[in-house]
């Protein structure tokens, strides 16, 4: 029996996230306050008592989810004994900190910089994403390649659910073609831009220097990264994959399948929401899933 801890990405946030941890765990409270100092604003006020609009700002959303997930992992103390970890997009940073590859402080600074860089890239290149339901991955990939505008697969979430990213024109054209090809749904998402696509190249360039400068150690267990869905413990490889992650698709289905192939039969989601538990069940119903938030 092997235990995999998994960490959610953007979209899992909710008002009140992390408040129980802050109120009932002295160590957690210290880490939240340290985060307020590092970020230069009281993110805890926005997490605990802000509005949904406050939490939707990328510069708030990403650090908020990261903090909730990482502080949850740390609050488990000696009970946190992962055989492997993985995170969905932003959640990969949470996974790396939880597994000891990145310090709490460096992880938070990188996530804050990542959020700002992505926000800037979104403003420079107006773009969006769409969820495609019930069409084979190969067909979605083929249609994306047939379009002259930038459109690319962004999130392989589970069988029958693939999210695509691109320009507004590209996504509109892709949705029409995907529905005509038999997709059950092809709907635009309310997001700030085309995450995990070539349109994030300016953000990747901005983040590269910060990732290269960060100290990454060997983690306490393998980290299954989004870019190639393979287990990694080598700090150099981890850095290279983190840099590629912004413009490459999140291979979540492949990540989960690889962890199961390597013996994982229990998946525990740490952080807001339970989206990843649902995706894991859609990938393989035989494994056990649970979560803490």
KEROGU-90781 format. One line per field, with one value per residue (C-alpha): residue number from 1; residue in three letters; x, y, z. Coordinates in Angstrom, 2 decimals. Each point is the difference from the previous one (the first is absolute). Example, Ala and Ser with C-alpha at 12.3 -4.5 7.8 and 13.67 -1.06 7.14 Angstrom:
# KEROGU-90781
resi	(1/2);
resn	(ALA/SER);
px	(12.30/1.37);
py	(-4.50/3.44);
pz	(7.80/-0.66);
***
This chain:
# KEROGU-90781
resi	(1/2/3/4/5/6/7/8/9/10/11/12/13/14/15/16/17/18/19/20/21/22/23/24/25/26/27/28/29/30/31/32/33/34/35/36/37/38/39/40/41/42/43/44/45/46/47/48/49/50/51/52/53/54/55/56/57/58/59/60/61/62/63/64/65/66/67/68/69/70/71/72/73/74/75/76/77/78/79/80/81/82/83/84/85/86/87/88/89/90/91/92/93/94/95/96/97/98/99/100/101/102/103/104/105/106/107/108/109/110/111/112/113/114/115/116/117/118/119/120/121/122/123/124/125/126/127/128/129/130/131/132/133/134/135/136/137/138/139/140/141/142/143/144/145/146/147/148/149/150/151/152/153/154/155/156/157/158/159/160/161/162/163/164/165/166/167/168/169/170/171/172/173/174/175/176/177/178/179/180/181/182/183/184/185/186/187/188/189/190/191/192/193/194/195/196/197/198/199/200/201/202/203/204/205/206/207/208/209/210/211/212/213/214/215/216/217/218/219/220/221/222/223/224/225/226/227/228/229/230/231/232/233/234/235/236/237/238/239/240/241/242/243/244/245/246/247/248/249/250/251/252/253/254/255/256/257/258/259/260/261/262/263/264/265/266/267/268/269/270/271/272/273/274/275/276/277/278/279/280/281/282/283/284/285/286/287/288/289/290/291/292/293);
resn	(UNK/UNK/UNK/UNK/UNK/UNK/UNK/UNK/UNK/UNK/UNK/UNK/UNK/UNK/UNK/UNK/UNK/UNK/UNK/UNK/UNK/UNK/UNK/UNK/UNK/UNK/UNK/UNK/UNK/UNK/UNK/UNK/UNK/UNK/UNK/UNK/UNK/UNK/UNK/UNK/UNK/UNK/UNK/UNK/UNK/UNK/UNK/UNK/UNK/UNK/UNK/UNK/UNK/UNK/UNK/UNK/UNK/UNK/UNK/UNK/UNK/UNK/UNK/UNK/UNK/UNK/UNK/UNK/UNK/UNK/UNK/UNK/UNK/UNK/UNK/UNK/UNK/UNK/UNK/UNK/UNK/UNK/UNK/UNK/UNK/UNK/UNK/UNK/UNK/UNK/UNK/UNK/UNK/UNK/UNK/UNK/UNK/UNK/UNK/UNK/UNK/UNK/UNK/UNK/UNK/UNK/UNK/UNK/UNK/UNK/UNK/UNK/UNK/UNK/UNK/UNK/UNK/UNK/UNK/UNK/UNK/UNK/UNK/UNK/UNK/UNK/UNK/UNK/UNK/UNK/UNK/UNK/UNK/UNK/UNK/UNK/UNK/UNK/UNK/UNK/UNK/UNK/UNK/UNK/UNK/UNK/UNK/UNK/UNK/UNK/UNK/UNK/UNK/UNK/UNK/UNK/UNK/UNK/UNK/UNK/UNK/UNK/UNK/UNK/UNK/UNK/UNK/UNK/UNK/UNK/UNK/UNK/UNK/UNK/UNK/UNK/UNK/UNK/UNK/UNK/UNK/UNK/UNK/UNK/UNK/UNK/UNK/UNK/UNK/UNK/UNK/UNK/UNK/UNK/UNK/UNK/UNK/UNK/UNK/UNK/UNK/UNK/UNK/UNK/UNK/UNK/UNK/UNK/UNK/UNK/UNK/UNK/UNK/UNK/UNK/UNK/UNK/UNK/UNK/UNK/UNK/UNK/UNK/UNK/UNK/UNK/UNK/UNK/UNK/UNK/UNK/UNK/UNK/UNK/UNK/UNK/UNK/UNK/UNK/UNK/UNK/UNK/UNK/UNK/UNK/UNK/UNK/UNK/UNK/UNK/UNK/UNK/UNK/UNK/UNK/UNK/UNK/UNK/UNK/UNK/UNK/UNK/UNK/UNK/UNK/UNK/UNK/UNK/UNK/UNK/UNK/UNK/UNK/UNK/UNK/UNK/UNK/UNK/UNK/UNK/UNK/UNK/UNK/UNK/UNK/UNK/UNK/UNK/UNK/UNK/UNK/UNK/UNK);
px	(0.00/1.33/-1.34/-0.03/-0.65/-1.43/-0.28/-2.63/0.51/-1.77/-3.78/-0.26/-0.07/-2.91/-0.66/0.99/2.70/2.63/-1.77/-0.46/3.71/0.92/-2.34/0.83/3.67/2.71/2.66/-2.42/-0.77/3.73/0.40/-3.02/1.40/3.42/-1.74/-1.67/3.47/1.59/-2.83/-0.23/-3.79/-2.35/-1.03/-1.62/-2.61/-0.94/-0.01/-2.10/-2.31/0.49/-2.47/-0.02/1.18/3.02/0.93/-0.37/2.94/2.86/2.48/-2.18/-1.38/3.30/1.75/-3.25/-0.39/3.72/-0.10/-3.11/1.48/3.54/-1.04/-2.45/2.85/2.24/-2.79/-0.07/3.51/1.29/-3.26/1.05/1.74/-0.37/1.26/-0.48/-1.48/-1.41/-1.80/-2.26/1.70/0.55/-0.38/3.37/1.66/-2.00/1.06/3.69/-0.11/-1.94/2.59/2.91/1.43/-0.74/-0.07/-3.31/1.41/1.49/-3.13/-2.24/2.25/0.04/-3.79/-0.52/2.38/-1.68/-3.43/1.18/1.79/-3.08/-2.24/2.28/0.06/-3.82/-0.27/2.52/-1.72/-3.80/-0.85/-2.10/-0.60/-2.80/-0.99/-0.63/-2.18/-0.35/2.34/3.16/3.23/1.41/-2.98/0.31/3.74/-0.65/-2.59/2.27/2.78/-2.35/-0.70/2.12/-0.29/1.81/-1.98/1.53/-0.94/0.56/-1.33/-0.44/-2.27/-1.58/-1.26/-2.57/0.97/2.68/0.42/1.40/1.69/0.41/-0.99/-3.69/-0.30/1.80/-2.12/-3.26/0.97/1.18/-3.25/-2.05/2.13/0.08/-3.79/-0.35/2.38/-2.25/1.14/-2.77/1.07/2.65/-0.46/2.13/1.20/0.04/3.76/2.44/1.92/1.44/1.91/2.31/0.29/2.64/-1.71/1.56/3.53/0.57/-0.89/2.32/2.88/-0.64/-0.18/3.01/2.59/-1.85/-0.35/3.65/1.06/-2.17/1.58/-1.66/1.02/-0.69/-3.59/-0.89/-1.92/-0.48/-1.90/-2.07/0.23/-2.62/2.26/0.89/-2.08/3.16/1.44/2.87/2.43/2.90/0.00/1.31/-2.81/-2.59/1.11/-0.07/-3.52/-1.25/1.22/-1.67/-3.24/-1.40/-0.19/-0.51/-3.21/-0.76/0.04/-2.13/-1.64/3.43/1.40/-2.68/0.32/3.78/-0.38/-2.49/2.34/2.72/-2.18/-2.12/-3.35/-0.85/-0.26/-0.32/-0.78/1.40/-1.46/-3.25/-2.78/-0.15/0.41/3.03/-1.70/-2.78/2.51/1.91/-3.24/-0.77/3.47/-0.16/-2.95/1.95/2.21/-0.90/-0.36/-0.38/0.87/0.77/-0.88);
py	(0.00/3.39/3.42/2.91/3.56/2.30/3.79/2.09/2.88/3.24/-0.12/-1.85/3.17/0.97/2.78/-1.22/-2.34/-0.78/1.81/-3.12/-0.74/3.57/0.02/-3.44/-0.65/2.27/-1.13/0.55/3.50/0.85/-1.17/2.02/3.11/-0.64/-0.17/3.37/1.51/-1.62/1.08/3.53/-0.15/-1.91/-2.84/-1.64/2.81/-0.76/-3.77/0.10/2.98/1.28/-0.28/-2.58/2.80/0.65/-3.67/-0.19/2.35/-2.20/1.82/-1.01/-3.36/-1.75/0.91/-0.65/-3.55/-0.68/1.18/-2.00/-3.20/0.33/1.02/-2.92/-2.37/1.53/-0.20/-3.80/-0.19/-3.57/-1.28/1.43/-3.03/0.10/-2.74/2.45/3.46/1.97/3.29/1.36/3.01/2.45/-3.01/-1.30/2.78/-1.05/-3.61/0.97/1.98/-2.74/-2.55/2.15/0.89/3.71/2.08/1.57/3.48/-0.71/-1.86/2.92/2.55/-2.10/-0.44/3.75/0.77/-2.67/1.53/3.53/-1.19/-1.93/3.01/2.20/-2.57/-0.17/3.78/0.12/-2.81/-0.05/-3.70/-2.68/-3.71/-2.49/-3.36/-2.77/-2.87/-3.50/0.08/-2.14/1.89/-0.80/1.65/3.13/0.20/-0.43/2.82/2.34/-0.57/0.77/3.57/2.96/1.88/-1.11/-2.88/-2.86/-2.72/1.40/-2.45/-3.75/-0.20/-3.45/-2.25/1.99/3.37/2.07/3.77/2.01/3.43/2.67/3.35/0.94/-0.54/-3.32/-1.30/1.11/-1.81/-3.07/-0.23/0.06/-2.73/-2.13/0.07/-0.88/-2.93/-1.38/1.59/-0.05/3.48/2.54/2.98/3.04/0.39/3.14/0.33/2.86/-1.48/-2.96/-1.80/-2.88/1.16/1.76/3.30/-0.37/0.26/3.54/-1.34/-2.96/2.27/2.18/-2.99/-1.90/2.11/-0.27/-3.79/-0.40/2.14/-1.92/-2.77/-3.32/-3.02/-3.67/-0.63/-2.62/-1.96/0.08/2.99/-0.87/3.14/1.36/0.39/-3.67/-1.89/-1.69/-0.25/2.38/0.39/1.70/3.76/0.92/-1.92/1.44/3.56/-0.68/-1.42/2.90/2.46/-1.93/-0.36/3.46/-0.58/-3.78/-1.94/-1.42/-3.78/-0.73/-3.19/-1.33/1.05/-1.95/-3.03/-0.01/0.18/-2.88/-2.03/0.63/-1.34/2.91/-1.21/2.87/3.63/2.79/3.54/2.81/3.46/1.73/-1.95/-3.59/0.36/-2.27/-2.80/0.06/-0.10/-2.90/-2.00/0.67/-1.25/-3.13/-0.95/-2.74/2.35/1.62/3.82/2.42/3.59/2.56/3.66);
pz	(0.00/-0.98/0.90/-2.46/1.19/-2.66/-0.04/-1.84/-2.41/-0.84/0.20/3.33/2.12/2.26/2.54/3.46/-1.29/2.64/2.86/2.16/-0.34/0.98/3.02/1.36/-0.75/1.40/-2.51/-2.88/1.30/0.05/-3.61/-1.18/1.71/-1.53/-3.41/0.63/0.66/-3.09/-2.33/1.42/0.46/2.29/-2.26/3.03/0.12/-3.63/0.57/3.16/-0.54/-3.56/-2.86/-2.77/-2.31/2.27/-0.13/-3.78/-0.58/-1.21/2.28/2.98/-1.17/-0.59/3.29/1.93/-1.33/0.44/3.63/0.87/-1.49/1.37/3.52/0.07/-0.88/2.67/2.60/-0.43/1.50/0.20/-1.49/-3.36/-1.48/-3.77/-2.29/-2.88/-0.65/-2.92/-0.54/-2.72/-1.63/2.90/2.32/-1.20/2.03/3.08/-0.58/-0.25/3.27/1.80/-1.17/1.21/-3.42/0.45/3.18/1.05/-0.58/-3.44/-1.07/0.96/-1.75/-3.18/0.06/0.52/-2.89/-2.18/0.68/-0.88/-3.14/-1.16/0.70/-2.15/-2.81/0.08/-0.27/-2.86/-1.96/0.47/-0.02/1.67/0.57/-0.71/1.44/-2.51/1.19/-1.46/-2.99/-0.33/0.78/-3.44/-1.73/2.17/-0.76/-3.73/-0.05/1.98/-2.53/-2.91/1.20/-1.16/3.32/3.18/1.55/1.99/2.50/3.51/2.61/-0.46/3.05/-0.33/-2.81/-1.97/1.50/-1.70/0.41/-2.91/0.02/-2.64/-1.48/0.12/-3.76/0.18/2.87/-1.70/-3.20/1.92/1.99/-3.22/-1.58/3.15/0.37/-3.69/0.58/2.74/3.26/2.60/1.09/-0.95/2.30/0.69/3.57/2.12/0.26/-0.47/-2.89/-1.88/2.74/-1.02/-3.61/-2.12/0.92/3.48/-1.48/1.45/3.47/-0.48/-0.96/3.05/2.35/-1.37/1.82/3.32/-0.27/-0.98/2.99/2.50/2.07/-0.80/2.05/-0.51/1.19/2.64/-2.65/-3.80/-1.41/-3.07/-2.14/-2.39/-3.03/-0.50/2.63/1.29/3.53/0.74/2.88/-1.81/0.80/-3.47/-1.76/2.40/-0.87/-3.75/0.22/2.14/-2.65/-2.83/1.96/-0.81/-3.75/-0.01/0.67/3.45/-0.45/3.05/-1.34/-0.89/3.43/1.86/-2.29/0.55/3.79/-0.04/-2.22/2.60/2.81/1.27/1.30/2.37/-1.18/2.58/-1.21/2.14/-0.58/-0.83/-1.73/-1.20/-3.77/-0.22/1.94/-2.62/-2.86/1.56/0.31/-3.67/-0.93/2.16/2.22/1.79/2.05/3.32/0.16/2.90/0.82/2.67/-0.18);
***
